[in-house]
Amino acid sequence: MHARETDSPKVQGDALSDLAEVLAAAGRPTEATAALHDALELYERKQIVPLARRTRERIGDALLLT
């Protein structure tokens, strides 16, 4: 993943969030949730509150589907 080559936690988090969508669409919810947790960690580290909040909501939604 090219995003891991950047120093930007936001870019890395966005890439992981996109990956989570792809994994969820492919029927791999466990891996999708793991990618969202990784994205959340990056957003929280950089203190990007709106993206962290949205990612927490997506994690909650994913847990309701499992």
RODO-2510 file (C-alpha; in nm, 4 decimals, decimal comma):
residues 66
     n   res          X          Y          Z
     1     m     0,0000     0,0000     0,0000
     2     h     0,1532     0,3284    -0,1119
     3     a    -0,0125     0,5184     0,1717
     4     r     0,2158     0,3480     0,4226
     5     e     0,5116     0,5176     0,2565
     6     t     0,3859     0,8603     0,3634
     7     d     0,4389     1,0240     0,7003
     8     s     0,0778     1,1391     0,7091
     9     p    -0,1420     0,9487     0,9542
    10     k    -0,4478     1,0974     0,7811
    11     v    -0,3504     0,9580     0,4414
    12     q    -0,2716     0,6208     0,5971
    13     g    -0,6001     0,6215     0,7894
    14     d    -0,7964     0,7142     0,4781
    15     a    -0,6360     0,4267     0,2861
    16     l    -0,7224     0,1828     0,5642
    17     s    -1,0775     0,3145     0,5742
    18     d    -1,1077     0,2579     0,1984
    19     l    -0,9608    -0,0896     0,2410
    20     a    -1,2250    -0,1633     0,5031
    21     e    -1,4989    -0,0778     0,2531
    22     v    -1,3519    -0,3137    -0,0039
    23     l    -1,3124    -0,5924     0,2518
    24     a    -1,6690    -0,5465     0,3758
    25     a    -1,8018    -0,5574     0,0197
    26     a    -1,6027    -0,8776    -0,0340
    27     g    -1,7746    -1,0395     0,2627
    28     r    -1,4755    -1,0202     0,4948
    29     p    -1,6177    -0,8287     0,7948
    30     t    -1,3533    -0,9353     1,0457
    31     e    -1,0737    -0,8007     0,8303
    32     a    -1,2752    -0,4878     0,7517
    33     t    -1,3233    -0,4176     1,1217
    34     a    -0,9509    -0,4692     1,1851
    35     a    -0,8682    -0,2153     0,9130
    36     l    -1,1113     0,0317     1,0714
    37     h    -0,9458    -0,0149     1,4108
    38     d    -0,6075     0,0574     1,2528
    39     a    -0,7485     0,3689     1,0840
    40     l    -0,9020     0,4835     1,4120
    41     e    -0,5679     0,4520     1,5884
    42     l    -0,4055     0,6756     1,3274
    43     y    -0,6844     0,9356     1,3379
    44     e    -0,6737     0,9481     1,7170
    45     r    -0,2949     0,9794     1,7209
    46     k    -0,3191     1,2805     1,4880
    47     q    -0,6247     1,4093     1,6795
    48     i    -0,8469     1,4220     1,3711
    49     v    -1,1674     1,4211     1,5704
    50     p    -1,4298     1,4118     1,2914
    51     l    -1,2663     1,1167     1,1163
    52     a    -1,2112     0,9352     1,4451
    53     r    -1,5784     0,9830     1,5338
    54     r    -1,6956     0,8596     1,1924
    55     t    -1,4645     0,5583     1,2116
    56     r    -1,5944     0,4667     1,5583
    57     e    -1,9479     0,4795     1,4164
    58     r    -1,8477     0,2538     1,1268
    59     i    -1,6929     0,0071     1,3708
    60     g    -2,0155     0,0078     1,5726
    61     d    -2,2206    -0,0490     1,2580
    62     a    -1,9925    -0,3356     1,1545
    63     l    -2,0315    -0,4990     1,4946
    64     l    -2,4099    -0,4827     1,4626
    65     l    -2,3910    -0,6707     1,1322
    66     t    -2,1864    -0,9598     1,2709
***
